[in-house]
Amino acid sequence: MGKVLLPALLAVLISACAANAIELRSSDDPTDHPFGMTEFAAPEGVTKDKWKKIKVDILAELPKLTKCQSDLDACTSSNRKFADIVREVEGQDGLAKIAFINAIINALIDYEPDRSQWGVADQWTAPFVNKKGAFETGHGDCEDYALAKYVALRQAGVRSEDVRMVLVHDYAVRVDHAILAVRYDRRWLILDNRWDKLVEDKELKQFKPLAVVDAGGVTVLAKQFTLSSKLKPAAGKERPVTDSTASSRPPPTQMCVACAKDLNSCFPRCNEQNKSTSDRLKCVNACNDSNRCVRGVTCKPESP
């Protein structure tokens, strides 16, 4: 995704803090926000405008998706594919539901940067809209994966306050990136298009969280701070964002759709056989490892 986010957001935070002009959405419970951060209401801008349009498109499509789930004959081919995902996880425990939706959407969408697909550095599109959504084209970049997972999880019954798209800067590869954060049992699990495992936010030290996009709108993320706090990254960790760094890298290996579907027989056992959330999470990630087959290596590429 494209975007010189960090300098702009820091400037907004500092100026707004000094002017007392920004609304703080704080909480005494660190599990209320991904990465243990505090949320500030974001100012008007490009990201807010994009999200407003996405919300309108998603709300317009939801009646069709809901009808499709109850009447498959009323589905378009792309809506049918989406409805099949939701039907697969009906009645499942939250962790199995989250893990399956993450893996299957990673497998169903082929990574393609916006510059290559649309000729622009950054374009946000709802999963279904005028044949340009990632579930219609079969292609997308990081925010397309995150948005598709967001809609699928909401349709599958996950509460809106437990699902948030997070914009981060990934110091490991020096790019801005979009991920999905899902809260399960007071833990924020990170869903990334570059891997199928579920990873807790506290383990991803290479991520600098910048902003949250959710049902409530767009908010800026930051630690509670004073103007002397260490908001700035360590020297040498940043470089200017260009077209070559403006989007998350494609996954190095992409799981076959057939293998991702097979995971749905493994994930539910994790809930049955393990009592603690930590053990269930280890089990779910072990399922990913043991059932993994890689597109073009251990299985043939699926037809579109």
N, C-alpha and C positions, 0 to 999 in steps of 0.2 A: 504494500500500500504506500501511497506516496506522500512526501510530507515532511516538512521540516517542523516537527511538532515541538520538540523539547525547548529550543530557545524561546519560541513564541509563548508557550505555556508558562515558563518561568517568568517571563516579563509580565504576563497577566497576573500571576500570583503575587509577585512583589509589589506591583503598582496598586493592585486591588487591596492588598493587605495594608499598605500605607494609607490608602484612601478610605479604608473601612467600608468598601463598596461591594464586597463579595459575600454571599450567603454561605455559611458553613453548615454542612449536613453532618454533624458529628455524632458519635456514640461512645458510650463507655465500654461497649463490647467490641473488641477488635475483630471478632468474627463477622461483624456486620458488613465489612468492606474487604474486597480482595487485597491481598498483600499487606494487611494490617494498616492500610492507609486511611486518611480522612478525605471525605469528598467535599469539594467546593462547587457551587453552582457555576457552570461555565458561562462565559459571555457569548453573545451572539457571534456567529462566524460560520465558516464553510462546513465544519463537521456537524454543527447543529442543524444547518439547513439540509444537509444530506440525510440526516437521521429523520427529520420531519417528513421528507419525501418518502423514505423507506417505510416509515410507519403507515403513511397513507396507503401505499401500495400493498403492504401486508394486510392491513385491515380490509381492503377491498377484496383480497383474495381469500380471506379466511372462510367466508360462507361457502365458497366453492370447495375448499379443502374439507370442511366439515361435512358437506353433502357427499363428497367423494368417499369419505371414510365409512359412511352408512350405505352408500349405493355406488358400487364400483362401476356400474354401467354409465354413471354420470361423470366419470373421470376423463380428463385428458390423459395422455400417456405419461406426462411428467407429474401430474397430480396423483396418478395411480401409483407411481413409483414412490412418491412421498407418503401416500396413505399406507402403502405396504409397510413402510418403516414404522409408522405409528402403531399399526395393528400388531406388528411383531413384538412390541414391548408392552402391550396392554397387560395390566395385571402384574408386571414384574416389579421387583424391588428397585428402589431408586438407583442404587449403584449399578446394577445390571443394565437398567434402562439407559443411564448416562453413558456407560462404556460401549454399549451396542450402537447408540446413535452416533457417538464419536467415530467409531471404527467404520461404520457403513457409509457415512457421509464422506469421510476421508477417501474411501474406495470409489465412491460413485462420481466424484468430481475430479477431473483432471486439472492439475495446476497449470494456469496460464496467466501471465502478468497482464494487467489492464492495457499497458502500452502495446502488447502484441495482439490482444483480443479486440480492443476498442480504439486504439490509436491515441489514448490519453494516458497521462501519468497515474491517474487515480479515478476510478468510477465505482460508486456504491450502487448495487442493484439488489432488489428483493429477490428471493429464490425463484419467484414466478412473476414475471412482468413483461408483457409484450414480446414474449419469446426471447428475452435477453437475460433472464435469470439463470443462475448457475444450474438449476435443476432442469432447465430447458435446453441450454447449450451444452451442458456436461462439462463446462470449463469455468474456472474462476481462480481468483487469488485469495490471500489470507482472509480478507473480510467477507468474501463470499462463502467460504467454509463456515466461518463464525456465525454469519446470519442464517445460513441453512440450519445449523445446529440449534440456534436460538429458537427458530420457529418450530422445529421438530420437537424439541424438549417441551416447549409451551403447549403444543398440541397433544403431547403425551402426558400432560398433567403436572409438569413441574411448575411450581409457583413463580410468578414474575419476579418477586424479590430475591429469588435464589438463582437467577440467570442473568449474567451481565457480559456484554462484549467489552473487552479491555484493550485499549491501545497502549502498546508498550514500545520501548526502545530496547532492542536485543543487542547487548554489548558483545556477545559471542561472535555475531556476524555483522555487527554495526549497521543494522537496518531498523526502521520502524516497522511494526508488525501488529496484526490484530489476532487476538485469541478469544476464547470463550471461557469464562469462569462460572462454575456451577457449585453452589453450596450444598454439601451433603453432610449431615451429622456434625455441624459446626466446623467443617473444613471446606476451604475453597479449592476445588479440583480444577486444573487447567486443561482445557481441550485445545490442542494445537494441530493444525493440518500437517505438520512435519513429523508427527509420531502418533501412535495409536494408544500408548499407555496413558493412564490417568496419573498426573503428577500434582502434588500439593503445591500451592503457591509459594510456601516458605522454602521449598527446595530449589526454586528457580532464581538463584541469585543473579543470573545474567540479565534479568529483566528489570528495566526501570519503568514502572507503571506511570502512565501519563494521564489517561482519561478513561472514564467509564461511559458506555452507551447502554441504556436499558429502558424499561418501560417508562421510567420517570423522566427521561431525557438524557442530556449529556452533562456529565460532571467532571471536574478536574481532580486528579488524585495527588495527594502530597502528604508527607508526614506533618504532624503538628510541628510548627517551626517558629523561629524568630528570624529576623533578617540576617542574623549571623549564622543561621543553621547551614549545614553542608548540603545544600540543594544541588550544587554543581557536581557533575561527574568528575572522577579523577582525571588528571591531565593525560592526554594520549589515548583516551577511550573513545573519542568521537572523531568523525570526519564529516565533511559536508555531504549532505544527501544529494545524489545525482540519480539519473534514470537507472543506473546499474545497481544502486543501493536502495532505491525507493520502494522496493517490494520484497516481501519475504521470499526466501529461496524455495524452490519446489522440493517436495519430499524426496530424499535420496532413493527410497524404495517405496512403492505404493502397493498396498495389499490388494489382492484380487477380490472382486465383489463376492464371489462364491465362498471364499474363505471367511470373509467378514460376516456373511450370513450364518456360517457354521458356528461362529462364536456365540450365537444366541442359545445354543444348547449347553455351552460351557459356563457362561456368566451366571445363570440362575443357581447353579450348584454352589457357587461361592457364598451366597447368602445362606443356603441350607447347611453348609458344612462348617461355617465359621461364625463365631459369636461377636467378635470385636470388629470395629470398622477397619482397623489397621490390617487385620488378617484378611478381611474381605477384599480390601484394596490390593494386597499382595496377590491374592488368588486371581482377581480380575486381570491383573497385569501378567500373571503367569499364563492365563488363558491366551492372551494376545501373543505371547512368545511361542507357546506350544502349538497353536493353530495357525501360525502365520505362514502364508504363501505369498510370494512376491511376484507381482505382475511382470511378465516377460522373462522371468527366471525360473520359477517353479510352477507356473501355470500360464496359460495363453491369455492374452488380453481379451477382455470381454467385448462383445459387440455393443455399440452405443445404444 
